[in-house]
């Protein structure tokens, strides 16, 4: 999990650099996307620690996060934030289901 956090932090740093250095006409990763991305990564980490999330599910969530990043870089921040919201709902619904089963 430590290497996962280091890679995620490195990606966030690169994306933050893109926000500050992007030209007006180019794609940029907005601050809203960066903040939501970090929140989702922290939620995923907590979910993995609490439940022992399956590798397949974790990979699917990470692929969806990557999709949201690409959408944001294309300049469609609202669409990307909607994708992040769907990821959050998925993570929290999985958490709720696992609590009910206990």
Buried (B, 14 or more C-beta within 10 A) or exposed (E): EEEBEEEBEEBBEEBBEBBEEBEEEEEBBBEBBBEBBBEBBEBBBEBBEEBEBEEEBBEEBBEBBEEBBBBBBEBBBEEBBEBBEEBBEBBEEBBEEBEEEE
